[in-house]
Amino acid sequence: MKKKMINILLTAACVCSALTGCGNNGDSTQSSTDAVENKGGNKEYDLTLYTINSTDADFGDWLADVEGATGLKINVIAAPTDTDTRQQKITTILSTGDSSVDVLEINDEMSASFKNSGWLEGLNDTVMTEDIRGEFPQGYIEDMITDKNGQIVGVPGYSGYLAFWVNQEIMDEVGISAIETKEDFMEYMEAVSTDGRYGYGGSWEKTYAFNEMAQFVNMFGGDYLDWSNPANREAMEFLHEMVVKGYTSLDQIADKYEQMNPKFNDGKYGSLFMWGLGTDYDKAGMLGEDKIHMAMVPQFSEQKYIFTDSWSYVLNTASQNKDAAIKFLQYMTSEEGMKASYEAFDRYPARKDVAEKIVPETDPSKAIYSRYANECVVKGRPMLPQTMEFISAMGTIFQSYIKDEITIDDFCAKAQEYVETYN
């Protein structure tokens, strides 16, 4: 690949540190045709795209490819790189019925907040038609971009899994060849956790812990939005037990991904869940099948579970250029469109059939991503309309429980209260 995958898991609201790092503010407009709208009603472009990708080095080539394939002239507005500013601008555009932007890219946090607002056009009959939508991750489609009326309101731009990563050097050292079950996982935890080294590393800063909490709830067969489910309780007790037994460190409640990755590179942890394709490990010379690499998610219950995230293209209901916008979105769901995004932005194709065709065998992520798509229940992360408030509140009580400041009963009761409050 030319370069690293676009940072995933950018937050959609006021806590910039929630999922990944943010850059400086930025807001600019560009067009491949250098054209702008004539206020008298004539225009020299067919639609306006509000995008996070315009600063990418290969954006110009991607735009030329899209325009050439679709015959559309596309005006581009660069979304601010600052999370809070971007959230505010997109919310304003959609909520006020601003028709100056036709297609926007939004992340999962915004999808959860906007999908039932009436601001986004349903795409079932035009873009996400029955013949192709089955190739997208069904759990993600249902959880993240399907509204209360059953309309799909977005086109996923890529698939990015919360993958299970292991340190092969440590696995070889302790003589464990695979971590396929809960029993294998616990055997690895016990064998690895000694002399300041831990079997598992979690990014448990209060706005990051949500990802792993939900992952373990799924692995135990629970439901993150129903804390009367005994499997939820079991998952939290399991994480607490790992701290008590010294299999993971209480110190990591201050760690975001930026702090966890260097520690993983240094051999302090034997495994973790992490987004992306391992750019930080590659830079440290630690990425490889004999070093740090992705592995299959261990199976704790009847099925294997994994999360995927994405930025999705959505159609503004106020758009006055819906025919052109639909033509653009249809191209983004096609093999050619996904190939263009893969080659320009390292966006792993969201359609599994397309990924099998266009991703070369030399891509180290292909084999495990294919297994994730075919062997796991692929879901979108459980988010509520007040996304960041929910994430932060859950992370706060998780830290309190892990530190024995509250009981498991207190935690579950408070968690259910938050589900009801922020829904």
C-alpha positions in Angstrom: 0.0 0.0 0.0 1.1 3.6 -0.6 0.6 4.8 2.9 -1.3 4.3 6.1 -5.1 3.9 6.4 -7.0 7.0 7.2 -7.2 7.5 11.0 -10.3 5.7 12.1 -12.5 6.3 15.1 -12.3 10.1 15.0 -14.9 11.3 17.6 -18.1 13.1 16.6 -18.5 15.4 19.6 -16.8 17.5 22.2 -14.2 15.1 23.6 -11.5 15.2 20.9 -9.5 12.5 22.7 -12.3 10.0 22.7 -11.1 7.7 19.9 -8.0 9.2 18.1 -5.9 12.3 17.7 -7.1 15.4 16.0 -5.3 18.0 13.9 -5.7 21.7 13.6 -8.8 23.5 12.3 -9.2 23.7 8.6 -12.0 24.6 6.2 -11.4 25.2 2.6 -13.1 24.7 -0.7 -11.7 23.3 -3.9 -13.0 21.9 -7.2 -11.4 20.0 -10.0 -13.0 22.6 -12.3 -12.2 25.6 -10.2 -15.9 26.3 -10.5 -18.3 27.8 -8.0 -22.0 28.2 -7.8 -23.6 31.1 -9.6 -26.1 32.6 -7.1 -28.4 33.3 -10.1 -29.1 29.6 -10.2 -26.7 28.4 -12.9 -23.8 26.2 -11.8 -20.7 24.8 -13.4 -20.7 21.6 -11.2 -23.1 18.8 -10.6 -22.8 18.3 -6.9 -20.9 19.4 -3.8 -19.0 16.9 -1.7 -18.1 17.6 2.0 -15.1 15.4 2.6 -12.4 14.5 5.2 -10.0 13.3 2.4 -9.1 16.4 0.5 -5.7 16.9 2.3 -4.6 13.4 1.2 -1.7 13.5 -1.3 -3.7 11.3 -3.7 -7.0 13.1 -3.4 -6.6 14.9 -6.8 -6.0 11.6 -8.6 -9.0 10.1 -6.8 -11.3 13.0 -7.7 -10.2 12.8 -11.4 -11.0 9.1 -11.4 -14.4 9.6 -9.9 -15.3 12.5 -12.3 -14.0 10.5 -15.3 -16.0 7.4 -14.4 -19.2 9.2 -13.6 -19.1 12.2 -15.9 -19.8 14.4 -12.9 -18.2 17.7 -12.1 -17.7 17.8 -8.3 -17.2 20.8 -6.1 -15.3 19.8 -3.0 -15.5 21.4 0.5 -12.7 20.2 2.8 -14.1 19.3 6.2 -12.3 20.8 9.2 -9.7 18.5 10.7 -10.7 19.6 14.2 -13.3 17.2 15.5 -15.4 19.7 17.4 -15.5 22.2 14.5 -16.3 19.5 12.0 -19.2 18.2 14.1 -20.6 21.6 14.6 -20.4 22.5 10.9 -22.0 19.2 9.7 -24.7 19.5 12.3 -25.5 23.0 11.2 -25.6 22.1 7.5 -28.0 19.3 8.0 -30.2 20.7 10.7 -30.8 24.0 9.0 -31.8 22.4 5.6 -28.7 24.0 3.9 -28.8 22.8 0.3 -25.4 24.0 -0.6 -23.9 20.6 0.3 -25.2 17.4 -1.4 -23.1 14.5 -0.1 -21.2 14.5 3.2 -18.8 12.0 4.9 -19.8 11.3 8.5 -18.4 8.9 11.1 -20.2 6.4 13.3 -20.7 8.9 16.1 -22.5 11.2 13.8 -24.4 8.4 12.1 -25.8 7.4 15.5 -26.9 10.9 16.2 -28.3 11.7 12.7 -29.8 8.6 11.3 -33.3 9.1 12.8 -33.3 12.9 12.4 -34.9 13.1 9.0 -31.8 15.0 7.7 -30.5 12.0 5.6 -32.0 10.6 2.5 -33.0 6.9 2.5 -31.0 4.9 -0.1 -32.7 1.5 -0.2 -34.2 1.9 -3.6 -31.5 3.9 -5.3 -28.0 3.0 -4.0 -28.0 0.4 -1.3 -30.3 -1.9 -3.3 -31.0 -5.5 -2.3 -28.6 -7.0 -4.9 -25.5 -5.3 -3.3 -26.3 -4.5 0.3 -25.9 -8.1 1.3 -22.2 -7.8 0.6 -21.7 -5.2 3.3 -21.3 -6.1 6.9 -24.9 -6.7 8.0 -24.4 -6.0 11.7 -22.8 -2.7 10.9 -25.5 -1.7 8.4 -28.2 -2.5 10.9 -26.5 -1.0 13.9 -25.0 2.2 12.4 -26.7 3.4 9.3 -30.3 2.0 9.2 -33.0 4.4 10.5 -36.1 3.5 12.5 -38.1 3.0 9.3 -35.6 0.4 7.9 -34.0 2.9 5.4 -30.2 2.6 4.9 -29.0 6.2 5.1 -25.3 5.8 4.3 -22.7 4.1 2.1 -19.8 2.8 4.1 -16.5 4.1 2.7 -14.4 1.2 4.1 -14.2 -1.6 6.6 -11.8 -1.1 9.6 -11.9 -3.8 12.2 -11.2 -3.6 16.0 -8.7 -6.4 15.4 -7.2 -8.8 17.9 -3.4 -8.4 17.9 -0.8 -10.7 19.4 3.0 -10.6 19.9 4.3 -13.8 18.2 7.7 -13.6 19.9 6.0 -13.8 23.3 3.7 -16.6 22.1 6.7 -18.6 20.9 8.5 -17.9 24.2 5.6 -19.4 26.3 4.9 -22.2 23.8 1.4 -21.3 22.8 0.6 -21.7 19.2 -2.9 -20.2 19.0 -5.5 -18.4 21.0 -8.8 -19.7 19.8 -11.0 -20.1 22.9 -11.5 -18.5 26.3 -9.5 -21.3 27.8 -6.6 -20.6 25.3 -6.9 -16.9 26.2 -6.6 -17.5 29.9 -3.7 -20.0 29.5 -1.9 -17.2 27.5 -2.7 -14.6 30.2 -1.2 -16.9 32.9 1.9 -17.8 31.0 2.8 -14.3 29.9 1.9 -12.3 33.0 5.1 -12.1 35.0 7.9 -9.7 35.9 6.1 -6.6 34.8 4.7 -8.0 31.6 1.0 -8.6 31.1 -1.0 -10.9 28.9 -3.5 -8.3 27.8 -3.3 -4.5 27.3 -6.3 -2.3 27.3 -6.7 1.4 26.3 -8.9 2.2 29.3 -8.9 6.0 29.4 -12.5 6.8 30.1 -13.4 7.8 26.5 -11.5 4.9 24.9 -12.6 2.0 27.2 -16.0 1.8 25.5 -14.5 -0.1 22.6 -13.1 -3.0 24.6 -16.0 -3.0 27.1 -18.4 -3.5 24.2 -16.1 -6.1 22.5 -15.9 -8.3 25.6 -19.7 -8.0 26.2 -20.2 -9.3 22.7 -17.6 -12.0 23.1 -19.6 -13.3 26.2 -22.8 -13.2 24.1 -24.2 -10.1 25.9 -26.0 -6.9 24.8 -24.2 -3.7 25.6 -27.5 -1.8 25.6 -29.2 -4.2 28.1 -27.5 -4.4 31.4 -30.0 -6.9 32.8 -28.3 -9.5 30.6 -26.1 -11.7 32.8 -23.5 -12.0 30.0 -22.8 -8.3 30.4 -22.1 -8.7 34.0 -19.9 -11.7 33.3 -17.8 -9.8 30.8 -17.2 -6.9 33.3 -16.3 -9.4 36.1 -13.9 -11.0 33.6 -12.1 -7.8 33.0 -12.0 -7.0 36.7 -10.6 -10.5 37.4 -7.8 -9.9 34.9 -6.7 -6.9 36.9 -6.9 -8.8 40.2 -4.8 -11.7 38.8 -2.2 -9.4 37.3 -3.1 -10.4 33.7 -3.6 -6.7 32.8 -2.5 -3.5 34.4 -4.6 -1.0 36.4 -2.2 1.7 35.2 -3.8 1.5 31.8 -6.9 3.4 32.8 -4.9 6.5 31.8 -3.9 5.0 28.4 -5.2 6.0 25.0 -4.0 4.2 21.9 -1.1 6.6 21.6 0.2 5.3 25.0 -0.7 1.7 24.5 1.0 1.1 21.1 4.6 1.9 22.2 4.2 -0.3 25.2 3.0 -3.1 22.9 6.0 -2.6 20.7 8.2 -2.8 23.7 6.9 -6.2 24.7 5.0 -5.1 27.8 1.8 -6.8 26.7 1.1 -10.0 24.9 -2.1 -9.1 23.2 -4.7 -6.3 22.7 -7.6 -5.1 20.6 -6.6 -2.2 18.3 -7.9 -0.4 15.2 -6.1 0.0 12.0 -3.5 -1.9 10.0 -0.6 -1.6 12.4 1.1 1.5 11.2 2.8 2.2 14.6 4.1 -1.4 14.8 5.4 -1.1 11.3 7.3 2.1 12.0 8.9 0.4 15.0 10.0 -2.6 12.9 7.6 -4.8 14.9 5.0 -5.6 12.3 5.1 -9.2 10.9 3.9 -12.7 11.3 6.9 -13.4 13.5 6.4 -10.3 15.6 3.2 -8.3 16.1 0.3 -9.3 13.9 -3.5 -9.6 13.7 -5.1 -12.9 14.8 -8.5 -14.4 14.8 -10.7 -13.1 17.6 -11.0 -15.8 20.3 -14.4 -17.4 20.7 -15.8 -17.0 24.2 -19.4 -18.0 23.5 -21.4 -19.6 20.7 -20.0 -17.2 18.0 -17.0 -15.0 17.3 -17.7 -11.3 17.4 -15.9 -8.3 16.0 -16.6 -4.6 15.4 -16.0 -2.6 12.3 -16.2 1.1 11.9 -16.4 3.4 8.9 -16.9 6.9 7.6 -20.1 6.8 5.5 -21.2 8.9 2.5 -24.7 10.3 3.2 -27.1 12.3 1.1 -28.5 15.5 2.5 -32.3 15.5 2.2 -32.1 19.2 1.3 -29.9 18.6 -1.7 -31.2 20.0 -5.0 -28.9 17.7 -7.0 -30.1 14.3 -5.8 -29.8 12.6 -9.2 -26.1 13.6 -9.5 -25.6 12.7 -5.8 -27.1 9.2 -6.3 -24.9 8.7 -9.3 -21.9 9.5 -7.2 -23.0 7.2 -4.4 -23.7 4.3 -6.8 -20.2 4.6 -8.0 -18.8 4.6 -4.4 -20.6 1.2 -3.9 -19.2 -0.3 -7.1 -16.1 -2.3 -7.6 -14.5 0.5 -9.5 -15.3 3.1 -6.9 -14.0 1.0 -4.0 -10.9 0.2 -5.9 -10.3 3.9 -6.4 -10.6 4.5 -2.7 -8.5 1.6 -1.8 -5.7 2.7 -4.0 -5.8 6.4 -3.1 -6.6 6.3 0.6 -5.8 2.7 1.7 -9.5 2.2 2.5 -10.1 -1.5 2.8 -13.3 -2.2 0.7 -16.5 -2.4 2.8 -18.0 -5.0 0.4 -16.4 -8.4 1.0 -16.9 -9.6 -2.5 -15.1 -6.6 -3.9 -12.3 -7.0 -1.3 -11.8 -10.5 -2.5 -11.3 -9.3 -6.1 -9.3 -6.1 -5.8 -7.1 -6.5 -2.7 -3.9 -8.2 -3.7 -2.6 -11.3 -1.9 0.5 -9.3 -1.0 -1.6 -7.1 1.3 -0.9 -8.5 4.8 -4.4 -7.6 6.0 -6.3 -9.5 3.4 -6.2 -13.0 4.8 -7.3 -12.0 8.3 -9.8 -9.4 7.1 -11.4 -12.0 4.9 -11.6 -14.4 7.9 -13.2 -11.7 10.0 -15.8 -11.0 7.3 -16.7 -14.6 6.8 -16.2 -16.2 10.3 -17.3 -13.5 12.7 -20.5 -11.7 13.5 -19.5 -8.3 12.3 -21.2 -5.5 14.2 -21.2 -1.7 14.5 -20.4 -0.3 17.9 -23.4 0.2 20.1 -24.0 4.0 20.1 -26.8 6.2 21.3 -28.0 9.6 19.9 -26.0 11.4 22.7 -22.9 9.5 21.7 -20.1 11.1 23.5 -22.0 11.7 26.7 -22.8 7.9 26.8 -19.2 6.9 26.0 -17.7 9.1 28.7 -20.2 8.2 31.3 -19.7 4.5 30.7 -15.9 4.9 30.8 -16.1 6.7 34.1 -18.1 4.0 35.9 -16.0 1.3 34.3 -12.9 2.9 35.8 -14.6 3.2 39.2 -15.5 -0.5 39.1 -12.1 -1.6 38.0 -10.6 0.3 40.9 -13.1 -1.2 43.4 -14.7 2.1 44.1 -18.2 0.6 43.2 -19.5 -2.9 43.1 -20.6 -4.8 40.0 -24.2 -4.3 41.0 -23.6 -0.6 41.2 -22.0 -0.7 37.8 -24.7 -2.6 36.0 -27.5 -0.4 37.5 -25.7 2.8 36.6 -24.9 1.4 33.1 -28.6 0.7 32.4 -29.5 4.2 33.7 -27.1 5.7 31.2 -28.6 3.6 28.3 -32.0 5.1 29.1 -30.7 8.6 29.7 -28.7 9.0 26.5 -31.0 7.1 24.1 
